[in-house]
Amino acid sequence: MSENGGVEPVWSPDGRTLFYRAPGRFMAATIDATPEFTVLRRDTLFADVYLRGVEQANYDVAASGSEFLMVRRGPDQQRIVIVLGWLDELRERMTQAAPR
Protein backbone atom coordinates (compact mmCIF):
# COMPACT_ATOMS: atom_id res chain seq x y z
CA MET A 1 0.00 0.00 0.00
CA SER A 2 2.79 2.39 0.88
CA GLU A 3 5.23 3.82 -1.59
CA ASN A 4 7.80 4.61 1.11
CA GLY A 5 7.19 1.86 3.63
CA GLY A 6 4.36 1.47 6.09
CA VAL A 7 3.70 -0.52 9.24
CA GLU A 8 0.80 -1.59 11.46
CA PRO A 9 -1.89 -2.05 8.79
CA VAL A 10 -5.51 -2.27 9.98
CA TRP A 11 -8.56 -2.66 7.71
CA SER A 12 -11.53 -0.34 8.10
CA PRO A 13 -14.74 -2.10 9.17
CA ASP A 14 -16.16 -1.78 5.64
CA GLY A 15 -13.05 -3.40 4.11
CA ARG A 16 -12.49 -0.60 1.59
CA THR A 17 -9.74 1.30 3.39
CA LEU A 18 -6.45 0.11 4.80
CA PHE A 19 -5.03 2.34 7.54
CA TYR A 20 -1.32 2.23 8.22
CA ARG A 21 1.57 4.19 9.66
CA ALA A 22 4.22 5.76 7.48
CA PRO A 23 7.22 7.69 8.84
CA GLY A 24 5.65 10.59 10.79
CA ARG A 25 2.21 10.17 9.20
CA PHE A 26 -0.96 8.17 9.72
CA MET A 27 -2.27 7.07 6.34
CA ALA A 28 -5.37 5.68 4.63
CA ALA A 29 -5.23 3.74 1.38
CA THR A 30 -8.53 3.40 -0.49
CA ILE A 31 -8.71 -0.05 -2.05
CA ASP A 32 -10.66 -1.59 -4.93
CA ALA A 33 -10.39 -5.37 -4.90
CA THR A 34 -12.32 -6.13 -8.09
CA PRO A 35 -11.51 -7.13 -10.71
CA GLU A 36 -8.02 -7.01 -9.19
CA PHE A 37 -6.48 -5.54 -6.06
CA THR A 38 -5.79 -1.84 -6.74
CA VAL A 39 -4.89 1.14 -4.57
CA LEU A 40 -7.14 3.97 -5.75
CA ARG A 41 -5.58 6.66 -3.57
CA ARG A 42 -3.42 7.29 -0.53
CA ASP A 43 -4.21 10.06 1.96
CA THR A 44 -2.32 11.43 4.94
CA LEU A 45 -4.87 11.69 7.75
CA PHE A 46 -2.72 13.36 10.41
CA ALA A 47 0.78 13.63 11.88
CA ASP A 48 1.64 10.39 13.67
CA VAL A 49 2.97 11.29 17.13
CA TYR A 50 1.56 8.23 18.89
CA LEU A 51 3.29 5.18 20.35
CA ARG A 52 4.01 2.46 17.83
CA GLY A 53 3.44 -1.24 18.25
CA VAL A 54 6.20 -3.80 18.06
CA GLU A 55 4.54 -6.95 16.73
CA GLN A 56 1.02 -5.68 16.04
CA ALA A 57 -0.88 -2.45 15.52
CA ASN A 58 -0.89 -0.16 18.54
CA TYR A 59 -4.22 1.42 17.59
CA ASP A 60 -7.73 0.42 16.61
CA VAL A 61 -10.39 1.73 14.26
CA ALA A 62 -13.94 2.48 15.47
CA ALA A 63 -16.91 0.79 13.78
CA SER A 64 -17.61 4.08 11.98
CA GLY A 65 -14.18 3.91 10.34
CA SER A 66 -13.65 7.59 11.11
CA GLU A 67 -12.35 7.46 14.69
CA PHE A 68 -9.25 5.86 16.13
CA LEU A 69 -8.08 4.74 19.54
CA MET A 70 -4.36 5.43 19.89
CA VAL A 71 -1.83 5.57 22.72
CA ARG A 72 -0.03 8.85 23.32
CA ARG A 73 3.17 9.07 25.33
CA GLY A 74 2.55 11.02 28.53
CA PRO A 75 4.94 13.17 30.54
CA ASP A 76 5.36 10.36 33.07
CA GLN A 77 6.53 6.85 32.53
CA GLN A 78 3.86 4.59 31.08
CA ARG A 79 2.41 1.96 33.38
CA ILE A 80 -0.26 -0.65 33.04
CA VAL A 81 -2.87 -1.09 35.78
CA ILE A 82 -4.78 -4.36 35.86
CA VAL A 83 -7.87 -4.49 38.06
CA LEU A 84 -9.28 -7.91 38.91
CA GLY A 85 -12.66 -8.53 40.48
CA TRP A 86 -13.94 -5.05 39.66
CA LEU A 87 -17.40 -6.28 38.68
CA ASP A 88 -17.94 -7.94 42.08
CA GLU A 89 -16.83 -4.76 43.84
CA LEU A 90 -19.15 -2.66 41.67
CA ARG A 91 -22.11 -4.93 42.48
CA GLU A 92 -21.32 -4.70 46.19
CA ARG A 93 -21.12 -0.91 46.08
CA MET A 94 -24.35 -0.65 44.08
CA THR A 95 -26.13 -2.87 46.63
CA GLN A 96 -24.87 -0.68 49.50
CA ALA A 97 -25.91 2.50 47.71
CA ALA A 98 -29.41 1.31 46.78
CA PRO A 99 -32.23 3.14 48.60
CA ARG A 100 -33.99 1.11 51.29
PDB file as gemmi writes it, atoms N, CA and C in Angstrom:
CRYST1    1.000    1.000    1.000  90.00  90.00  90.00 P 1                      
ATOM      1  N   MET A   1       0.807  -1.188   0.000  1.00  0.00           N  
ATOM      2  CA  MET A   1       0.000   0.000   0.000  1.00  0.00           C  
ATOM      3  C   MET A   1       0.852   1.254   0.000  1.00  0.00           C  
ATOM      4  N   SER A   2       1.964   1.201   0.709  1.00  0.00           N  
ATOM      5  CA  SER A   2       2.789   2.388   0.882  1.00  0.00           C  
ATOM      6  C   SER A   2       3.875   2.447  -0.181  1.00  0.00           C  
ATOM      7  N   GLU A   3       4.144   3.642  -0.637  1.00  0.00           N  
ATOM      8  CA  GLU A   3       5.233   3.815  -1.595  1.00  0.00           C  
ATOM      9  C   GLU A   3       6.578   3.946  -0.894  1.00  0.00           C  
ATOM     10  N   ASN A   4       6.560   4.389   0.370  1.00  0.00           N  
ATOM     11  CA  ASN A   4       7.803   4.613   1.109  1.00  0.00           C  
ATOM     12  C   ASN A   4       7.906   3.775   2.373  1.00  0.00           C  
ATOM     13  N   GLY A   5       7.158   2.718   2.447  1.00  0.00           N  
ATOM     14  CA  GLY A   5       7.186   1.858   3.628  1.00  0.00           C  
ATOM     15  C   GLY A   5       6.105   2.237   4.610  1.00  0.00           C  
ATOM     16  N   GLY A   6       5.418   1.256   5.119  1.00  0.00           N  
ATOM     17  CA  GLY A   6       4.360   1.467   6.090  1.00  0.00           C  
ATOM     18  C   GLY A   6       4.298   0.283   7.029  1.00  0.00           C  
ATOM     19  N   VAL A   7       3.797   0.528   8.236  1.00  0.00           N  
ATOM     20  CA  VAL A   7       3.698  -0.524   9.243  1.00  0.00           C  
ATOM     21  C   VAL A   7       2.327  -0.468   9.904  1.00  0.00           C  
ATOM     22  N   GLU A   8       2.022  -1.491  10.670  1.00  0.00           N  
ATOM     23  CA  GLU A   8       0.796  -1.586  11.464  1.00  0.00           C  
ATOM     24  C   GLU A   8      -0.476  -1.402  10.642  1.00  0.00           C  
ATOM     25  N   PRO A   9      -0.672  -2.187   9.591  1.00  0.00           N  
ATOM     26  CA  PRO A   9      -1.891  -2.052   8.788  1.00  0.00           C  
ATOM     27  C   PRO A   9      -3.117  -2.577   9.532  1.00  0.00           C  
ATOM     28  N   VAL A  10      -4.230  -1.860   9.405  1.00  0.00           N  
ATOM     29  CA  VAL A  10      -5.512  -2.269   9.981  1.00  0.00           C  
ATOM     30  C   VAL A  10      -6.599  -1.921   8.971  1.00  0.00           C  
ATOM     31  N   TRP A  11      -7.456  -2.894   8.648  1.00  0.00           N  
ATOM     32  CA  TRP A  11      -8.556  -2.662   7.715  1.00  0.00           C  
ATOM     33  C   TRP A  11      -9.663  -1.869   8.382  1.00  0.00           C  
ATOM     34  N   SER A  12     -10.324  -1.021   7.620  1.00  0.00           N  
ATOM     35  CA  SER A  12     -11.526  -0.342   8.097  1.00  0.00           C  
ATOM     36  C   SER A  12     -12.637  -1.383   8.207  1.00  0.00           C  
ATOM     37  N   PRO A  13     -13.653  -1.123   9.028  1.00  0.00           N  
ATOM     38  CA  PRO A  13     -14.736  -2.099   9.168  1.00  0.00           C  
ATOM     39  C   PRO A  13     -15.439  -2.430   7.850  1.00  0.00           C  
ATOM     40  N   ASP A  14     -15.491  -1.491   6.913  1.00  0.00           N  
ATOM     41  CA  ASP A  14     -16.161  -1.777   5.639  1.00  0.00           C  
ATOM     42  C   ASP A  14     -15.260  -2.498   4.636  1.00  0.00           C  
ATOM     43  N   GLY A  15     -13.978  -2.671   4.969  1.00  0.00           N  
ATOM     44  CA  GLY A  15     -13.053  -3.404   4.109  1.00  0.00           C  
ATOM     45  C   GLY A  15     -12.597  -2.660   2.865  1.00  0.00           C  
ATOM     46  N   ARG A  16     -12.869  -1.371   2.783  1.00  0.00           N  
ATOM     47  CA  ARG A  16     -12.492  -0.601   1.594  1.00  0.00           C  
ATOM     48  C   ARG A  16     -11.269   0.294   1.810  1.00  0.00           C  
ATOM     49  N   THR A  17     -10.872   0.437   3.073  1.00  0.00           N  
ATOM     50  CA  THR A  17      -9.744   1.302   3.394  1.00  0.00           C  
ATOM     51  C   THR A  17      -8.768   0.547   4.272  1.00  0.00           C  
ATOM     52  N   LEU A  18      -7.497   0.695   3.979  1.00  0.00           N  
ATOM     53  CA  LEU A  18      -6.451   0.113   4.802  1.00  0.00           C  
ATOM     54  C   LEU A  18      -5.712   1.272   5.466  1.00  0.00           C  
ATOM     55  N   PHE A  19      -5.759   1.311   6.790  1.00  0.00           N  
ATOM     56  CA  PHE A  19      -5.034   2.336   7.544  1.00  0.00           C  
ATOM     57  C   PHE A  19      -3.655   1.788   7.863  1.00  0.00           C  
ATOM     58  N   TYR A  20      -2.672   2.658   7.875  1.00  0.00           N  
ATOM     59  CA  TYR A  20      -1.317   2.229   8.218  1.00  0.00           C  
ATOM     60  C   TYR A  20      -0.492   3.434   8.646  1.00  0.00           C  
ATOM     61  N   ARG A  21       0.685   3.143   9.175  1.00  0.00           N  
ATOM     62  CA  ARG A  21       1.566   4.194   9.657  1.00  0.00           C  
ATOM     63  C   ARG A  21       2.782   4.279   8.750  1.00  0.00           C  
ATOM     64  N   ALA A  22       3.033   5.465   8.275  1.00  0.00           N  
ATOM     65  CA  ALA A  22       4.225   5.763   7.482  1.00  0.00           C  
ATOM     66  C   ALA A  22       5.109   6.654   8.356  1.00  0.00           C  
ATOM     67  N   PRO A  23       6.353   6.843   8.006  1.00  0.00           N  
ATOM     68  CA  PRO A  23       7.218   7.687   8.841  1.00  0.00           C  
ATOM     69  C   PRO A  23       6.607   9.074   9.098  1.00  0.00           C  
ATOM     70  N   GLY A  24       6.177   9.301  10.366  1.00  0.00           N  
ATOM     71  CA  GLY A  24       5.653  10.592  10.786  1.00  0.00           C  
ATOM     72  C   GLY A  24       4.225  10.885  10.362  1.00  0.00           C  
ATOM     73  N   ARG A  25       3.567   9.928   9.695  1.00  0.00           N  
ATOM     74  CA  ARG A  25       2.210  10.173   9.197  1.00  0.00           C  
ATOM     75  C   ARG A  25       1.325   8.962   9.429  1.00  0.00           C  
ATOM     76  N   PHE A  26       0.039   9.228   9.653  1.00  0.00           N  
ATOM     77  CA  PHE A  26      -0.961   8.171   9.720  1.00  0.00           C  
ATOM     78  C   PHE A  26      -1.723   8.225   8.414  1.00  0.00           C  
ATOM     79  N   MET A  27      -1.804   7.097   7.720  1.00  0.00           N  
ATOM     80  CA  MET A  27      -2.272   7.066   6.341  1.00  0.00           C  
ATOM     81  C   MET A  27      -3.538   6.227   6.161  1.00  0.00           C  
ATOM     82  N   ALA A  28      -4.223   6.484   5.058  1.00  0.00           N  
ATOM     83  CA  ALA A  28      -5.371   5.677   4.634  1.00  0.00           C  
ATOM     84  C   ALA A  28      -5.211   5.403   3.151  1.00  0.00           C  
ATOM     85  N   ALA A  29      -5.272   4.130   2.786  1.00  0.00           N  
ATOM     86  CA  ALA A  29      -5.226   3.742   1.378  1.00  0.00           C  
ATOM     87  C   ALA A  29      -6.610   3.225   0.998  1.00  0.00           C  
ATOM     88  N   THR A  30      -7.218   3.846   0.005  1.00  0.00           N  
ATOM     89  CA  THR A  30      -8.525   3.401  -0.488  1.00  0.00           C  
ATOM     90  C   THR A  30      -8.287   2.295  -1.501  1.00  0.00           C  
ATOM     91  N   ILE A  31      -8.969   1.165  -1.291  1.00  0.00           N  
ATOM     92  CA  ILE A  31      -8.713  -0.054  -2.055  1.00  0.00           C  
ATOM     93  C   ILE A  31      -9.923  -0.430  -2.908  1.00  0.00           C  
ATOM     94  N   ASP A  32      -9.640  -0.939  -4.103  1.00  0.00           N  
ATOM     95  CA  ASP A  32     -10.662  -1.591  -4.928  1.00  0.00           C  
ATOM     96  C   ASP A  32     -10.127  -2.990  -5.191  1.00  0.00           C  
ATOM     97  N   ALA A  33     -10.875  -3.998  -4.777  1.00  0.00           N  
ATOM     98  CA  ALA A  33     -10.387  -5.369  -4.895  1.00  0.00           C  
ATOM     99  C   ALA A  33     -10.921  -6.102  -6.119  1.00  0.00           C  
ATOM    100  N   THR A  34     -11.785  -5.460  -6.896  1.00  0.00           N  
ATOM    101  CA  THR A  34     -12.317  -6.132  -8.088  1.00  0.00           C  
ATOM    102  C   THR A  34     -12.148  -5.251  -9.320  1.00  0.00           C  
ATOM    103  N   PRO A  35     -11.782  -5.718 -10.437  1.00  0.00           N  
ATOM    104  CA  PRO A  35     -11.512  -7.127 -10.713  1.00  0.00           C  
ATOM    105  C   PRO A  35     -10.150  -7.578 -10.178  1.00  0.00           C  
ATOM    106  N   GLU A  36      -9.277  -6.642  -9.837  1.00  0.00           N  
ATOM    107  CA  GLU A  36      -8.022  -7.014  -9.193  1.00  0.00           C  
ATOM    108  C   GLU A  36      -7.722  -6.010  -8.100  1.00  0.00           C  
ATOM    109  N   PHE A  37      -6.825  -6.378  -7.211  1.00  0.00           N  
ATOM    110  CA  PHE A  37      -6.484  -5.539  -6.060  1.00  0.00           C  
ATOM    111  C   PHE A  37      -5.757  -4.287  -6.543  1.00  0.00           C  
ATOM    112  N   THR A  38      -6.360  -3.105  -6.279  1.00  0.00           N  
ATOM    113  CA  THR A  38      -5.791  -1.841  -6.740  1.00  0.00           C  
ATOM    114  C   THR A  38      -5.901  -0.793  -5.637  1.00  0.00           C  
ATOM    115  N   VAL A  39      -4.845  -0.005  -5.478  1.00  0.00           N  
ATOM    116  CA  VAL A  39      -4.890   1.139  -4.567  1.00  0.00           C  
ATOM    117  C   VAL A  39      -5.385   2.331  -5.373  1.00  0.00           C  
ATOM    118  N   LEU A  40      -6.558   2.839  -5.028  1.00  0.00           N  
ATOM    119  CA  LEU A  40      -7.139   3.966  -5.755  1.00  0.00           C  
ATOM    120  C   LEU A  40      -6.507   5.295  -5.349  1.00  0.00           C  
ATOM    121  N   ARG A  41      -6.215   5.424  -4.042  1.00  0.00           N  
ATOM    122  CA  ARG A  41      -5.577   6.658  -3.569  1.00  0.00           C  
ATOM    123  C   ARG A  41      -4.980   6.442  -2.191  1.00  0.00           C  
ATOM    124  N   ARG A  42      -4.037   7.280  -1.854  1.00  0.00           N  
ATOM    125  CA  ARG A  42      -3.420   7.294  -0.525  1.00  0.00           C  
ATOM    126  C   ARG A  42      -3.590   8.691   0.047  1.00  0.00           C  
ATOM    127  N   ASP A  43      -4.011   8.769   1.310  1.00  0.00           N  
ATOM    128  CA  ASP A  43      -4.212  10.061   1.961  1.00  0.00           C  
ATOM    129  C   ASP A  43      -3.510  10.086   3.303  1.00  0.00           C  
ATOM    130  N   THR A  44      -2.852  11.194   3.600  1.00  0.00           N  
ATOM    131  CA  THR A  44      -2.319  11.426   4.937  1.00  0.00           C  
ATOM    132  C   THR A  44      -3.469  11.947   5.783  1.00  0.00           C  
ATOM    133  N   LEU A  45      -3.769  11.264   6.888  1.00  0.00           N  
ATOM    134  CA  LEU A  45      -4.871  11.686   7.749  1.00  0.00           C  
ATOM    135  C   LEU A  45      -4.420  12.687   8.802  1.00  0.00           C  
ATOM    136  N   PHE A  46      -3.251  12.441   9.401  1.00  0.00           N  
ATOM    137  CA  PHE A  46      -2.716  13.360  10.413  1.00  0.00           C  
ATOM    138  C   PHE A  46      -1.279  12.984  10.729  1.00  0.00           C  
ATOM    139  N   ALA A  47      -0.598  13.897  11.442  1.00  0.00           N  
ATOM    140  CA  ALA A  47       0.776  13.629  11.879  1.00  0.00           C  
ATOM    141  C   ALA A  47       0.739  12.512  12.912  1.00  0.00           C  
ATOM    142  N   ASP A  48       1.616  11.552  12.771  1.00  0.00           N  
ATOM    143  CA  ASP A  48       1.642  10.394  13.671  1.00  0.00           C  
ATOM    144  C   ASP A  48       2.644  10.643  14.792  1.00  0.00           C  
ATOM    145  N   VAL A  49       2.124  11.015  15.956  1.00  0.00           N  
ATOM    146  CA  VAL A  49       2.966  11.289  17.126  1.00  0.00           C  
ATOM    147  C   VAL A  49       2.667  10.293  18.248  1.00  0.00           C  
ATOM    148  N   TYR A  50       2.019   9.181  17.895  1.00  0.00           N  
ATOM    149  CA  TYR A  50       1.558   8.225  18.894  1.00  0.00           C  
ATOM    150  C   TYR A  50       2.524   7.052  19.014  1.00  0.00           C  
ATOM    151  N   LEU A  51       2.408   6.326  20.122  1.00  0.00           N  
ATOM    152  CA  LEU A  51       3.287   5.178  20.352  1.00  0.00           C  
ATOM    153  C   LEU A  51       3.028   4.111  19.300  1.00  0.00           C  
ATOM    154  N   ARG A  52       4.102   3.508  18.851  1.00  0.00           N  
ATOM    155  CA  ARG A  52       4.007   2.460  17.834  1.00  0.00           C  
ATOM    156  C   ARG A  52       4.060   1.095  18.474  1.00  0.00           C  
ATOM    157  N   GLY A  53       3.414   0.140  17.797  1.00  0.00           N  
ATOM    158  CA  GLY A  53       3.441  -1.240  18.255  1.00  0.00           C  
ATOM    159  C   GLY A  53       4.735  -1.914  17.831  1.00  0.00           C  
ATOM    160  N   VAL A  54       4.999  -3.054  18.409  1.00  0.00           N  
ATOM    161  CA  VAL A  54       6.204  -3.804  18.056  1.00  0.00           C  
ATOM    162  C   VAL A  54       5.844  -4.955  17.123  1.00  0.00           C  
ATOM    163  N   GLU A  55       4.916  -5.798  17.543  1.00  0.00           N  
ATOM    164  CA  GLU A  55       4.544  -6.949  16.732  1.00  0.00           C  
ATOM    165  C   GLU A  55       3.153  -6.828  16.126  1.00  0.00           C  
ATOM    166  N   GLN A  56       2.369  -5.861  16.575  1.00  0.00           N  
ATOM    167  CA  GLN A  56       1.023  -5.679  16.044  1.00  0.00           C  
ATOM    168  C   GLN A  56       0.653  -4.202  16.131  1.00  0.00           C  
ATOM    169  N   ALA A  57      -0.444  -3.840  15.518  1.00  0.00           N  
ATOM    170  CA  ALA A  57      -0.878  -2.447  15.516  1.00  0.00           C  
ATOM    171  C   ALA A  57      -1.151  -1.971  16.934  1.00  0.00           C  
ATOM    172  N   ASN A  58      -0.714  -0.766  17.225  1.00  0.00           N  
ATOM    173  CA  ASN A  58      -0.891  -0.155  18.541  1.00  0.00           C  
ATOM    174  C   ASN A  58      -2.029   0.861  18.484  1.00  0.00           C  
ATOM    175  N   TYR A  59      -3.046   0.559  17.703  1.00  0.00           N  
ATOM    176  CA  TYR A  59      -4.223   1.419  17.590  1.00  0.00           C  
ATOM    177  C   TYR A  59      -5.378   0.558  17.093  1.00  0.00           C  
ATOM    178  N   ASP A  60      -6.581   1.126  17.157  1.00  0.00           N  
ATOM    179  CA  ASP A  60      -7.727   0.416  16.611  1.00  0.00           C  
ATOM    180  C   ASP A  60      -8.644   1.416  15.927  1.00  0.00           C  
ATOM    181  N   VAL A  61      -9.480   0.912  15.045  1.00  0.00           N  
ATOM    182  CA  VAL A  61     -10.394   1.730  14.256  1.00  0.00           C  
ATOM    183  C   VAL A  61     -11.815   1.502  14.767  1.00  0.00           C  
ATOM    184  N   ALA A  62     -12.558   2.592  15.009  1.00  0.00           N  
ATOM    185  CA  ALA A  62     -13.941   2.480  15.467  1.00  0.00           C  
ATOM    186  C   ALA A  62     -14.816   1.887  14.366  1.00  0.00           C  
ATOM    187  N   ALA A  63     -15.971   1.399  14.743  1.00  0.00           N  
ATOM    188  CA  ALA A  63     -16.905   0.791  13.783  1.00  0.00           C  
ATOM    189  C   ALA A  63     -17.298   1.767  12.685  1.00  0.00           C  
ATOM    190  N   SER A  64     -17.275   3.065  12.990  1.00  0.00           N  
ATOM    191  CA  SER A  64     -17.609   4.085  11.983  1.00  0.00           C  
ATOM    192  C   SER A  64     -16.524   4.208  10.919  1.00  0.00           C  
ATOM    193  N   GLY A  65     -15.311   3.769  11.252  1.00  0.00           N  
ATOM    194  CA  GLY A  65     -14.179   3.907  10.339  1.00  0.00           C  
ATOM    195  C   GLY A  65     -13.600   5.305  10.307  1.00  0.00           C  
ATOM    196  N   SER A  66     -14.132   6.207  11.137  1.00  0.00           N  
ATOM    197  CA  SER A  66     -13.653   7.592  11.108  1.00  0.00           C  
ATOM    198  C   SER A  66     -13.041   8.041  12.433  1.00  0.00           C  
ATOM    199  N   GLU A  67     -12.971   7.137  13.410  1.00  0.00           N  
ATOM    200  CA  GLU A  67     -12.352   7.461  14.694  1.00  0.00           C  
ATOM    201  C   GLU A  67     -11.346   6.367  15.039  1.00  0.00           C  
ATOM    202  N   PHE A  68     -10.323   6.775  15.789  1.00  0.00           N  
ATOM    203  CA  PHE A  68      -9.245   5.861  16.128  1.00  0.00           C  
ATOM    204  C   PHE A  68      -8.970   5.920  17.618  1.00  0.00           C  
ATOM    205  N   LEU A  69      -8.553   4.801  18.173  1.00  0.00           N  
ATOM    206  CA  LEU A  69      -8.076   4.740  19.542  1.00  0.00           C  
ATOM    207  C   LEU A  69      -6.576   4.522  19.450  1.00  0.00           C  
ATOM    208  N   MET A  70      -5.821   5.490  19.991  1.00  0.00           N  
ATOM    209  CA  MET A  70      -4.363   5.426  19.889  1.00  0.00           C  
ATOM    210  C   MET A  70      -3.757   5.735  21.250  1.00  0.00           C  
ATOM    211  N   VAL A  71      -2.523   5.346  21.457  1.00  0.00           N  
ATOM    212  CA  VAL A  71      -1.831   5.565  22.718  1.00  0.00           C  
ATOM    213  C   VAL A  71      -0.829   6.697  22.527  1.00  0.00           C  
ATOM    214  N   ARG A  72      -0.946   7.707  23.382  1.00  0.00           N  
ATOM    215  CA  ARG A  72      -0.025   8.850  23.324  1.00  0.00           C  
ATOM    216  C   ARG A  72       0.934   8.755  24.505  1.00  0.00           C  
ATOM    217  N   ARG A  73       2.175   9.053  24.263  1.00  0.00           N  
ATOM    218  CA  ARG A  73       3.168   9.070  25.327  1.00  0.00           C  
ATOM    219  C   ARG A  73       2.876  10.248  26.245  1.00  0.00           C  
ATOM    220  N   GLY A  74       2.813   9.974  27.551  1.00  0.00           N  
ATOM    221  CA  GLY A  74       2.554  11.020  28.532  1.00  0.00           C  
ATOM    222  C   GLY A  74       3.850  11.568  29.105  1.00  0.00           C  
ATOM    223  N   PRO A  75       3.733  12.585  29.944  1.00  0.00           N  
ATOM    224  CA  PRO A  75       4.940  13.173  30.538  1.00  0.00           C  
ATOM    225  C   PRO A  75       5.608  12.225  31.524  1.00  0.00           C  
ATOM    226  N   ASP A  76       4.819  11.325  32.117  1.00  0.00           N  
ATOM    227  CA  ASP A  76       5.363  10.358  33.066  1.00  0.00           C  
ATOM    228  C   ASP A  76       5.591   9.035  32.370  1.00  0.00           C  
ATOM    229  N   GLN A  77       6.296   8.184  33.053  1.00  0.00           N  
ATOM    230  CA  GLN A  77       6.528   6.846  32.527  1.00  0.00           C  
ATOM    231  C   GLN A  77       5.200   6.117  32.359  1.00  0.00           C  
ATOM    232  N   GLN A  78       5.081   5.359  31.301  1.00  0.00           N  
ATOM    233  CA  GLN A  78       3.862   4.595  31.076  1.00  0.00           C  
ATOM    234  C   GLN A  78       3.795   3.430  32.060  1.00  0.00           C  
ATOM    235  N   ARG A  79       2.585   3.131  32.533  1.00  0.00           N  
ATOM    236  CA  ARG A  79       2.406   1.961  33.382  1.00  0.00           C  
ATOM    237  C   ARG A  79       1.056   1.353  33.076  1.00  0.00           C  
ATOM    238  N   ILE A  80       0.973   0.077  33.269  1.00  0.00           N  
ATOM    239  CA  ILE A  80      -0.265  -0.649  33.042  1.00  0.00           C  
ATOM    240  C   ILE A  80      -0.865  -0.999  34.400  1.00  0.00           C  
ATOM    241  N   VAL A  81      -2.157  -0.743  34.551  1.00  0.00           N  
ATOM    242  CA  VAL A  81      -2.867  -1.092  35.779  1.00  0.00           C  
ATOM    243  C   VAL A  81      -3.902  -2.149  35.426  1.00  0.00           C  
ATOM    244  N   ILE A  82      -3.833  -3.282  36.086  1.00  0.00           N  
ATOM    245  CA  ILE A  82      -4.784  -4.361  35.862  1.00  0.00           C  
ATOM    246  C   ILE A  82      -5.646  -4.487  37.118  1.00  0.00           C  
ATOM    247  N   VAL A  83      -6.944  -4.402  36.941  1.00  0.00           N  
ATOM    248  CA  VAL A  83      -7.872  -4.487  38.064  1.00  0.00           C  
ATOM    249  C   VAL A  83      -8.672  -5.779  37.913  1.00  0.00           C  
ATOM    250  N   LEU A  84      -8.547  -6.645  38.899  1.00  0.00           N  
ATOM    251  CA  LEU A  84      -9.277  -7.912  38.907  1.00  0.00           C  
ATOM    252  C   LEU A  84     -10.442  -7.819  39.882  1.00  0.00           C  
ATOM    253  N   GLY A  85     -11.518  -8.483  39.568  1.00  0.00           N  
ATOM    254  CA  GLY A  85     -12.661  -8.534  40.475  1.00  0.00           C  
ATOM    255  C   GLY A  85     -13.436  -7.232  40.571  1.00  0.00           C  
ATOM    256  N   TRP A  86     -13.288  -6.362  39.592  1.00  0.00           N  
ATOM    257  CA  TRP A  86     -13.941  -5.050  39.664  1.00  0.00           C  
ATOM    258  C   TRP A  86     -15.458  -5.158  39.561  1.00  0.00           C  
ATOM    259  N   LEU A  87     -15.947  -6.143  38.829  1.00  0.00           N  
ATOM    260  CA  LEU A  87     -17.397  -6.284  38.679  1.00  0.00           C  
ATOM    261  C   LEU A  87     -18.046  -6.670  40.011  1.00  0.00           C  
ATOM    262  N   ASP A  88     -17.412  -7.563  40.765  1.00  0.00           N  
ATOM    263  CA  ASP A  88     -17.937  -7.943  42.079  1.00  0.00           C  
ATOM    264  C   ASP A  88     -17.955  -6.742  43.017  1.00  0.00           C  
ATOM    265  N   GLU A  89     -16.883  -5.950  42.988  1.00  0.00           N  
ATOM    266  CA  GLU A  89     -16.829  -4.762  43.845  1.00  0.00           C  
ATOM    267  C   GLU A  89     -17.896  -3.752  43.438  1.00  0.00           C  
ATOM    268  N   LEU A  90     -18.120  -3.582  42.146  1.00  0.00           N  
ATOM    269  CA  LEU A  90     -19.149  -2.661  41.668  1.00  0.00           C  
ATOM    270  C   LEU A  90     -20.528  -3.115  42.141  1.00  0.00           C  
ATOM    271  N   ARG A  91     -20.812  -4.406  42.009  1.00  0.00           N  
ATOM    272  CA  ARG A  91     -22.112  -4.927  42.475  1.00  0.00           C  
ATOM    273  C   ARG A  91     -22.302  -4.676  43.969  1.00  0.00           C  
ATOM    274  N   GLU A  92     -21.251  -4.913  44.750  1.00  0.00           N  
ATOM    275  CA  GLU A  92     -21.322  -4.696  46.191  1.00  0.00           C  
ATOM    276  C   GLU A  92     -21.598  -3.228  46.502  1.00  0.00           C  
ATOM    277  N   ARG A  93     -20.907  -2.343  45.838  1.00  0.00           N  
ATOM    278  CA  ARG A  93     -21.118  -0.906  46.078  1.00  0.00           C  
ATOM    279  C   ARG A  93     -22.506  -0.465  45.644  1.00  0.00           C  
ATOM    280  N   MET A  94     -23.007  -1.005  44.559  1.00  0.00           N  
ATOM    281  CA  MET A  94     -24.351  -0.655  44.084  1.00  0.00           C  
ATOM    282  C   MET A  94     -25.411  -1.142  45.068  1.00  0.00           C  
ATOM    283  N   THR A  95     -25.193  -2.326  45.651  1.00  0.00           N  
ATOM    284  CA  THR A  95     -26.127  -2.867  46.631  1.00  0.00           C  
ATOM    285  C   THR A  95     -26.142  -1.981  47.874  1.00  0.00           C  
ATOM    286  N   GLN A  96     -24.976  -1.548  48.321  1.00  0.00           N  
ATOM    287  CA  GLN A  96     -24.873  -0.683  49.504  1.00  0.00           C  
ATOM    288  C   GLN A  96     -25.478   0.690  49.239  1.00  0.00           C  
ATOM    289  N   ALA A  97     -25.417   1.173  48.017  1.00  0.00           N  
ATOM    290  CA  ALA A  97     -25.911   2.505  47.708  1.00  0.00           C  
ATOM    291  C   ALA A  97     -27.390   2.527  47.377  1.00  0.00           C  
ATOM    292  N   ALA A  98     -27.990   1.372  47.174  1.00  0.00           N  
ATOM    293  CA  ALA A  98     -29.412   1.309  46.778  1.00  0.00           C  
ATOM    294  C   ALA A  98     -30.287   1.844  47.915  1.00  0.00           C  
ATOM    295  N   PRO A  99     -31.327   2.623  47.559  1.00  0.00           N  
ATOM    296  CA  PRO A  99     -32.229   3.139  48.600  1.00  0.00           C  
ATOM    297  C   PRO A  99     -33.011   2.001  49.245  1.00  0.00           C  
ATOM    298  N   ARG A 100     -33.297   2.165  50.520  1.00  0.00           N  
ATOM    299  CA  ARG A 100     -33.993   1.108  51.286  1.00  0.00           C  
ATOM    300  C   ARG A 100     -35.382   1.501  51.609  1.00  0.00           C  
TER     301      ARG A 100                                                      
END                                                                             
